[in-house]
Amino acid sequence: MWFSLSLLTIIAWAGSDLFSKKGTRPDDRYSHLRLVIVVGTVMGIHALLYLLFTGMEYSPFSIIRYFPVSAMYILSMTLGYAGLRYIELSVSSPICNSSGAVTAILCFLILGQTMEVLQLVGVTLICLGIFLLSVLEKRKDYSTRIKTEDDPYRKYRVGAIAIVFPLLYCIIDGMGSFLDAWYLENLMSEAEANISYELTFAICALISYLYLKVVKKQEFSYLREKDFCASALCETAGQFTYIYAMSDNAIVAAPLIASYSIFSVLMSRIFLKEKLTTSQYFVIAMVMAGIVVLGIFD
C-alpha cells in the first residue's frame, strides 16, 4: 500500500507545482496572495472535515502552540508562490525541495548529530547545485529569457531576484522541518500538528482575502482561479497520502517521494514548454541526486 500512496503523493505534489505555475500571472503582483487564499481555503475545509468524520479530540490551543512551525511553513510557501512570477518551475522546484539539506545542517550544527558519509555527499551535492544554479541563472543569455523586445512581462523574468525566492523557501522550510521534528517528538502527535497547520493556513487565507479585497480593492473569484484550485486540491491530497505512506514504510517511501521534483521538471517541460540550458539540466539532476540520497536517511 505504501508504494501506491507514495506514487499518489508524487503525482499530487508535482501537479500542485504545475498548476501553481500555470495559474500565476506575471503581471499580477498579488498572484501569490490569491494562491494563499485558495490553498488555505482547501486546507481549512479538509481540516474541518477530518475532525468531523474522525471524531478526533482537538484543542484550538494547539494552533497557538504549533504556530512557530506553521508560520515557517506558510511563509516559505508564500515566498515560493511569489517566486513563480520570476523563475521557471524547472529551476524553482528542485531548489525549494532541497530544504532537507538545511535541516540536516541544522541538526549537525545545533543538535550535534553526526552525518553518514552518503548524507554528507547528499548535502554537498545540493549546496553545490544551488550555488551553480544561482550562477547559471544570473549568466543565462538575455535572448533566451526574453522572446522579443515587446514582451510585456520581461521585467518580471529578468534579474538576480529570480533565484532569491526559492532560496528563501529552501532555508525557511528547512528551519521549519528542523523545528517540526522537535515538536512531533516532544509536544504533539502528527495528526494534531497537521490539523493545526491547516487551520493556521486557513486563517492566513482569510487575512489575505481581507487585505486583497478591503485594503487593495482587488477582485477575487474562486472560479477565475481554476488552476490555483487544482493546485490546492493536489497539495492537500498529497499531504494526506504522504502521512500514511511514511507511516507504513518510511525508509523506502521517503527517497521515492523526495524525487517528485523530477516529475515537476518533466511536467513543466511538457505542459509549460519551459526550456533550459544543458548546464542547468545537469545541475538540476545533481541536486535531485542529493535529494534522493538525503531521503534514504530521512
TORKOL-4160 file (C-alpha; in steps of 0.2 Angstrom, whole numbers, padded with zeros to 4 digits, m for minus):
298
<pt num="1" X="0000" Y="0000" Z="0000"/>
<pt num="2" X="0014" Y="0012" Z="0004"/>
<pt num="3" X="0020" Y="0011" Z="m0014"/>
<pt num="4" X="0003" Y="0016" Z="m0021"/>
<pt num="5" X="0002" Y="0030" Z="m0008"/>
<pt num="6" X="0020" Y="0036" Z="m0012"/>
<pt num="7" X="0016" Y="0037" Z="m0031"/>
<pt num="8" X="0000" Y="0047" Z="m0027"/>
<pt num="9" X="0010" Y="0059" Z="m0017"/>
<pt num="10" X="0022" Y="0061" Z="m0031"/>
<pt num="11" X="0009" Y="0064" Z="m0044"/>
<pt num="12" X="m0001" Y="0076" Z="m0032"/>
<pt num="13" X="0014" Y="0087" Z="m0027"/>
<pt num="14" X="0021" Y="0088" Z="m0045"/>
<pt num="15" X="0003" Y="0093" Z="m0051"/>
<pt num="16" X="0002" Y="0106" Z="m0037"/>
<pt num="17" X="0019" Y="0113" Z="m0044"/>
<pt num="18" X="0012" Y="0113" Z="m0062"/>
<pt num="19" X="m0005" Y="0121" Z="m0058"/>
<pt num="20" X="0003" Y="0134" Z="m0047"/>
<pt num="21" X="0015" Y="0140" Z="m0060"/>
<pt num="22" X="0002" Y="0138" Z="m0074"/>
<pt num="23" X="m0010" Y="0149" Z="m0064"/>
<pt num="24" X="0002" Y="0163" Z="m0059"/>
<pt num="25" X="0001" Y="0178" Z="m0069"/>
<pt num="26" X="0017" Y="0188" Z="m0071"/>
<pt num="27" X="0008" Y="0205" Z="m0072"/>
<pt num="28" X="m0002" Y="0202" Z="m0056"/>
<pt num="29" X="0008" Y="0207" Z="m0041"/>
<pt num="30" X="m0005" Y="0199" Z="m0029"/>
<pt num="31" X="m0004" Y="0182" Z="m0038"/>
<pt num="32" X="0004" Y="0174" Z="m0023"/>
<pt num="33" X="m0009" Y="0180" Z="m0011"/>
<pt num="34" X="m0023" Y="0173" Z="m0022"/>
<pt num="35" X="m0014" Y="0156" Z="m0021"/>
<pt num="36" X="m0013" Y="0158" Z="m0002"/>
<pt num="37" X="m0031" Y="0161" Z="m0001"/>
<pt num="38" X="m0036" Y="0146" Z="m0012"/>
<pt num="39" X="m0024" Y="0134" Z="m0004"/>
<pt num="40" X="m0029" Y="0140" Z="0014"/>
<pt num="41" X="m0047" Y="0138" Z="0010"/>
<pt num="42" X="m0045" Y="0120" Z="0004"/>
<pt num="43" X="m0034" Y="0115" Z="0019"/>
<pt num="44" X="m0046" Y="0123" Z="0031"/>
<pt num="45" X="m0060" Y="0113" Z="0023"/>
<pt num="46" X="m0050" Y="0097" Z="0024"/>
<pt num="47" X="m0046" Y="0100" Z="0042"/>
<pt num="48" X="m0064" Y="0103" Z="0047"/>
<pt num="49" X="m0070" Y="0088" Z="0038"/>
<pt num="50" X="m0056" Y="0077" Z="0046"/>
<pt num="51" X="m0061" Y="0082" Z="0063"/>
<pt num="52" X="m0079" Y="0080" Z="0059"/>
<pt num="53" X="m0078" Y="0062" Z="0052"/>
<pt num="54" X="m0064" Y="0055" Z="0063"/>
<pt num="55" X="m0071" Y="0062" Z="0079"/>
<pt num="56" X="m0053" Y="0067" Z="0084"/>
<pt num="57" X="m0052" Y="0077" Z="0100"/>
<pt num="58" X="m0043" Y="0093" Z="0096"/>
<pt num="59" X="m0040" Y="0109" Z="0107"/>
<pt num="60" X="m0039" Y="0125" Z="0097"/>
<pt num="61" X="m0025" Y="0130" Z="0109"/>
<pt num="62" X="m0014" Y="0118" Z="0098"/>
<pt num="63" X="m0015" Y="0131" Z="0084"/>
<pt num="64" X="m0005" Y="0143" Z="0095"/>
<pt num="65" X="0007" Y="0130" Z="0102"/>
<pt num="66" X="0011" Y="0124" Z="0084"/>
<pt num="67" X="0011" Y="0142" Z="0077"/>
<pt num="68" X="0030" Y="0144" Z="0076"/>
<pt num="69" X="0031" Y="0129" Z="0064"/>
<pt num="70" X="0016" Y="0133" Z="0054"/>
<pt num="71" X="0022" Y="0151" Z="0052"/>
<pt num="72" X="0039" Y="0145" Z="0044"/>
<pt num="73" X="0030" Y="0133" Z="0033"/>
<pt num="74" X="0017" Y="0145" Z="0027"/>
<pt num="75" X="0030" Y="0159" Z="0025"/>
<pt num="76" X="0041" Y="0148" Z="0014"/>
<pt num="77" X="0026" Y="0143" Z="0003"/>
<pt num="78" X="0021" Y="0161" Z="0001"/>
<pt num="79" X="0038" Y="0165" Z="m0005"/>
<pt num="80" X="0039" Y="0151" Z="m0016"/>
<pt num="81" X="0022" Y="0156" Z="m0024"/>
<pt num="82" X="0029" Y="0174" Z="m0026"/>
<pt num="83" X="0044" Y="0167" Z="m0035"/>
<pt num="84" X="0034" Y="0158" Z="m0048"/>
<pt num="85" X="0032" Y="0176" Z="m0056"/>
<pt num="86" X="0050" Y="0177" Z="m0059"/>
<pt num="87" X="0058" Y="0160" Z="m0062"/>
<pt num="88" X="0055" Y="0144" Z="m0072"/>
<pt num="89" X="0047" Y="0130" Z="m0062"/>
<pt num="90" X="0061" Y="0118" Z="m0068"/>
<pt num="91" X="0073" Y="0128" Z="m0058"/>
<pt num="92" X="0062" Y="0133" Z="m0044"/>
<pt num="93" X="0055" Y="0116" Z="m0039"/>
<pt num="94" X="0072" Y="0107" Z="m0036"/>
<pt num="95" X="0079" Y="0122" Z="m0026"/>
<pt num="96" X="0063" Y="0123" Z="m0015"/>
<pt num="97" X="0064" Y="0104" Z="m0012"/>
<pt num="98" X="0082" Y="0105" Z="m0006"/>
<pt num="99" X="0076" Y="0111" Z="0011"/>
<pt num="100" X="0081" Y="0094" Z="0018"/>
<pt num="101" X="0099" Y="0099" Z="0017"/>
<pt num="102" X="0096" Y="0114" Z="0028"/>
<pt num="103" X="0088" Y="0103" Z="0041"/>
<pt num="104" X="0102" Y="0091" Z="0040"/>
<pt num="105" X="0115" Y="0105" Z="0043"/>
<pt num="106" X="0105" Y="0112" Z="0057"/>
<pt num="107" X="0104" Y="0095" Z="0066"/>
<pt num="108" X="0123" Y="0094" Z="0064"/>
<pt num="109" X="0127" Y="0111" Z="0070"/>
<pt num="110" X="0114" Y="0113" Z="0084"/>
<pt num="111" X="0110" Y="0096" Z="0090"/>
<pt num="112" X="0127" Y="0089" Z="0087"/>
<pt num="113" X="0121" Y="0075" Z="0077"/>
<pt num="114" X="0133" Y="0066" Z="0065"/>
<pt num="115" X="0131" Y="0063" Z="0047"/>
<pt num="116" X="0134" Y="0047" Z="0037"/>
<pt num="117" X="0146" Y="0048" Z="0023"/>
<pt num="118" X="0132" Y="0047" Z="0010"/>
<pt num="119" X="0122" Y="0060" Z="0019"/>
<pt num="120" X="0137" Y="0072" Z="0018"/>
<pt num="121" X="0138" Y="0068" Z="0000"/>
<pt num="122" X="0119" Y="0072" Z="m0002"/>
<pt num="123" X="0121" Y="0089" Z="0007"/>
<pt num="124" X="0136" Y="0093" Z="m0003"/>
<pt num="125" X="0128" Y="0090" Z="m0020"/>
<pt num="126" X="0113" Y="0100" Z="m0015"/>
<pt num="127" X="0123" Y="0115" Z="m0009"/>
<pt num="128" X="0134" Y="0115" Z="m0023"/>
<pt num="129" X="0120" Y="0113" Z="m0035"/>
<pt num="130" X="0110" Y="0128" Z="m0028"/>
<pt num="131" X="0126" Y="0138" Z="m0030"/>
<pt num="132" X="0129" Y="0133" Z="m0048"/>
<pt num="133" X="0110" Y="0136" Z="m0052"/>
<pt num="134" X="0112" Y="0154" Z="m0045"/>
<pt num="135" X="0127" Y="0157" Z="m0056"/>
<pt num="136" X="0119" Y="0150" Z="m0071"/>
<pt num="137" X="0103" Y="0159" Z="m0068"/>
<pt num="138" X="0112" Y="0176" Z="m0067"/>
<pt num="139" X="0123" Y="0172" Z="m0083"/>
<pt num="140" X="0108" Y="0165" Z="m0093"/>
<pt num="141" X="0108" Y="0173" Z="m0110"/>
<pt num="142" X="0096" Y="0188" Z="m0111"/>
<pt num="143" X="0089" Y="0182" Z="m0128"/>
<pt num="144" X="0083" Y="0165" Z="m0120"/>
<pt num="145" X="0074" Y="0174" Z="m0106"/>
<pt num="146" X="0065" Y="0187" Z="m0117"/>
<pt num="147" X="0057" Y="0182" Z="m0134"/>
<pt num="148" X="0055" Y="0199" Z="m0140"/>
<pt num="149" X="0058" Y="0217" Z="m0135"/>
<pt num="150" X="0039" Y="0219" Z="m0135"/>
<pt num="151" X="0037" Y="0206" Z="m0121"/>
<pt num="152" X="0026" Y="0215" Z="m0108"/>
<pt num="153" X="0032" Y="0203" Z="m0094"/>
<pt num="154" X="0051" Y="0205" Z="m0097"/>
<pt num="155" X="0054" Y="0215" Z="m0081"/>
<pt num="156" X="0047" Y="0200" Z="m0071"/>
<pt num="157" X="0058" Y="0187" Z="m0080"/>
<pt num="158" X="0075" Y="0196" Z="m0078"/>
<pt num="159" X="0086" Y="0199" Z="m0063"/>
<pt num="160" X="0095" Y="0191" Z="m0049"/>
<pt num="161" X="0079" Y="0192" Z="m0039"/>
<pt num="162" X="0073" Y="0177" Z="m0048"/>
<pt num="163" X="0084" Y="0165" Z="m0038"/>
<pt num="164" X="0081" Y="0173" Z="m0021"/>
<pt num="165" X="0063" Y="0167" Z="m0018"/>
<pt num="166" X="0066" Y="0148" Z="m0020"/>
<pt num="167" X="0082" Y="0150" Z="m0010"/>
<pt num="168" X="0072" Y="0158" Z="0004"/>
<pt num="169" X="0059" Y="0144" Z="0003"/>
<pt num="170" X="0073" Y="0131" Z="0005"/>
<pt num="171" X="0081" Y="0140" Z="0020"/>
<pt num="172" X="0064" Y="0144" Z="0029"/>
<pt num="173" X="0056" Y="0127" Z="0025"/>
<pt num="174" X="0072" Y="0118" Z="0031"/>
<pt num="175" X="0071" Y="0128" Z="0048"/>
<pt num="176" X="0053" Y="0123" Z="0049"/>
<pt num="177" X="0056" Y="0105" Z="0047"/>
<pt num="178" X="0070" Y="0106" Z="0060"/>
<pt num="179" X="0058" Y="0113" Z="0072"/>
<pt num="180" X="0044" Y="0102" Z="0067"/>
<pt num="181" X="0055" Y="0087" Z="0072"/>
<pt num="182" X="0056" Y="0093" Z="0090"/>
<pt num="183" X="0038" Y="0097" Z="0091"/>
<pt num="184" X="0032" Y="0080" Z="0085"/>
<pt num="185" X="0044" Y="0071" Z="0097"/>
<pt num="186" X="0040" Y="0081" Z="0112"/>
<pt num="187" X="0024" Y="0091" Z="0111"/>
<pt num="188" X="0010" Y="0084" Z="0099"/>
<pt num="189" X="0005" Y="0070" Z="0088"/>
<pt num="190" X="0007" Y="0071" Z="0069"/>
<pt num="191" X="m0012" Y="0072" Z="0066"/>
<pt num="192" X="m0013" Y="0086" Z="0079"/>
<pt num="193" X="0001" Y="0095" Z="0071"/>
<pt num="194" X="m0006" Y="0093" Z="0053"/>
<pt num="195" X="m0023" Y="0100" Z="0058"/>
<pt num="196" X="m0015" Y="0115" Z="0067"/>
<pt num="197" X="m0005" Y="0119" Z="0051"/>
<pt num="198" X="m0020" Y="0118" Z="0040"/>
<pt num="199" X="m0031" Y="0128" Z="0051"/>
<pt num="200" X="m0017" Y="0141" Z="0053"/>
<pt num="201" X="m0016" Y="0142" Z="0034"/>
<pt num="202" X="m0035" Y="0144" Z="0033"/>
<pt num="203" X="m0033" Y="0159" Z="0045"/>
<pt num="204" X="m0019" Y="0166" Z="0034"/>
<pt num="205" X="m0031" Y="0164" Z="0019"/>
<pt num="206" X="m0044" Y="0174" Z="0027"/>
<pt num="207" X="m0032" Y="0188" Z="0032"/>
<pt num="208" X="m0025" Y="0188" Z="0014"/>
<pt num="209" X="m0043" Y="0189" Z="0007"/>
<pt num="210" X="m0047" Y="0204" Z="0018"/>
<pt num="211" X="m0031" Y="0213" Z="0013"/>
<pt num="212" X="m0034" Y="0210" Z="m0005"/>
<pt num="213" X="m0052" Y="0215" Z="m0005"/>
<pt num="214" X="m0053" Y="0229" Z="0008"/>
<pt num="215" X="m0036" Y="0236" Z="0008"/>
<pt num="216" X="m0030" Y="0234" Z="m0010"/>
<pt num="217" X="m0048" Y="0234" Z="m0018"/>
<pt num="218" X="m0044" Y="0219" Z="m0029"/>
<pt num="219" X="m0056" Y="0207" Z="m0037"/>
<pt num="220" X="m0055" Y="0189" Z="m0032"/>
<pt num="221" X="m0065" Y="0174" Z="m0038"/>
<pt num="222" X="m0063" Y="0156" Z="m0035"/>
<pt num="223" X="m0070" Y="0152" Z="m0052"/>
<pt num="224" X="m0057" Y="0163" Z="m0060"/>
<pt num="225" X="m0043" Y="0154" Z="m0051"/>
<pt num="226" X="m0046" Y="0137" Z="m0058"/>
<pt num="227" X="m0028" Y="0132" Z="m0059"/>
<pt num="228" X="m0025" Y="0138" Z="m0041"/>
<pt num="229" X="m0040" Y="0127" Z="m0035"/>
<pt num="230" X="m0032" Y="0112" Z="m0044"/>
<pt num="231" X="m0015" Y="0116" Z="m0036"/>
<pt num="232" X="m0023" Y="0117" Z="m0019"/>
<pt num="233" X="m0033" Y="0101" Z="m0021"/>
<pt num="234" X="m0016" Y="0092" Z="m0026"/>
<pt num="235" X="m0006" Y="0100" Z="m0012"/>
<pt num="236" X="m0019" Y="0094" Z="0001"/>
<pt num="237" X="m0021" Y="0077" Z="m0006"/>
<pt num="238" X="m0003" Y="0075" Z="m0007"/>
<pt num="239" X="0000" Y="0080" Z="0011"/>
<pt num="240" X="m0014" Y="0067" Z="0016"/>
<pt num="241" X="m0006" Y="0052" Z="0006"/>
<pt num="242" X="0011" Y="0057" Z="0012"/>
<pt num="243" X="0007" Y="0055" Z="0030"/>
<pt num="244" X="0001" Y="0037" Z="0028"/>
<pt num="245" X="0015" Y="0032" Z="0015"/>
<pt num="246" X="0028" Y="0037" Z="0028"/>
<pt num="247" X="0020" Y="0029" Z="0042"/>
<pt num="248" X="0019" Y="0012" Z="0033"/>
<pt num="249" X="0036" Y="0011" Z="0026"/>
<pt num="250" X="0046" Y="0027" Z="0029"/>
<pt num="251" X="0064" Y="0021" Z="0024"/>
<pt num="252" X="0058" Y="0017" Z="0006"/>
<pt num="253" X="0044" Y="0030" Z="0004"/>
<pt num="254" X="0055" Y="0045" Z="0009"/>
<pt num="255" X="0068" Y="0044" Z="m0006"/>
<pt num="256" X="0054" Y="0039" Z="m0018"/>
<pt num="257" X="0043" Y="0054" Z="m0013"/>
<pt num="258" X="0058" Y="0066" Z="m0012"/>
<pt num="259" X="0061" Y="0063" Z="m0031"/>
<pt num="260" X="0044" Y="0072" Z="m0035"/>
<pt num="261" X="0054" Y="0087" Z="m0041"/>
<pt num="262" X="0060" Y="0076" Z="m0056"/>
<pt num="263" X="0041" Y="0075" Z="m0061"/>
<pt num="264" X="0039" Y="0093" Z="m0059"/>
<pt num="265" X="0053" Y="0097" Z="m0071"/>
<pt num="266" X="0046" Y="0084" Z="m0083"/>
<pt num="267" X="0029" Y="0091" Z="m0082"/>
<pt num="268" X="0035" Y="0109" Z="m0084"/>
<pt num="269" X="0045" Y="0104" Z="m0100"/>
<pt num="270" X="0030" Y="0095" Z="m0107"/>
<pt num="271" X="0015" Y="0106" Z="m0102"/>
<pt num="272" X="0023" Y="0123" Z="m0100"/>
<pt num="273" X="0036" Y="0122" Z="m0113"/>
<pt num="274" X="0050" Y="0128" Z="m0102"/>
<pt num="275" X="0067" Y="0127" Z="m0110"/>
<pt num="276" X="0083" Y="0126" Z="m0100"/>
<pt num="277" X="0101" Y="0125" Z="m0105"/>
<pt num="278" X="0111" Y="0109" Z="m0105"/>
<pt num="279" X="0121" Y="0115" Z="m0090"/>
<pt num="280" X="0105" Y="0119" Z="m0080"/>
<pt num="281" X="0098" Y="0102" Z="m0083"/>
<pt num="282" X="0114" Y="0094" Z="m0077"/>
<pt num="283" X="0115" Y="0104" Z="m0061"/>
<pt num="284" X="0096" Y="0100" Z="m0058"/>
<pt num="285" X="0100" Y="0082" Z="m0060"/>
<pt num="286" X="0114" Y="0084" Z="m0047"/>
<pt num="287" X="0103" Y="0092" Z="m0035"/>
<pt num="288" X="0089" Y="0079" Z="m0037"/>
<pt num="289" X="0103" Y="0065" Z="m0034"/>
<pt num="290" X="0107" Y="0074" Z="m0017"/>
<pt num="291" X="0088" Y="0075" Z="m0013"/>
<pt num="292" X="0086" Y="0056" Z="m0015"/>
<pt num="293" X="0102" Y="0052" Z="m0005"/>
<pt num="294" X="0095" Y="0063" Z="0009"/>
<pt num="295" X="0078" Y="0055" Z="0008"/>
<pt num="296" X="0085" Y="0037" Z="0011"/>
<pt num="297" X="0091" Y="0043" Z="0028"/>
<pt num="298" X="0075" Y="0053" Z="0032"/>
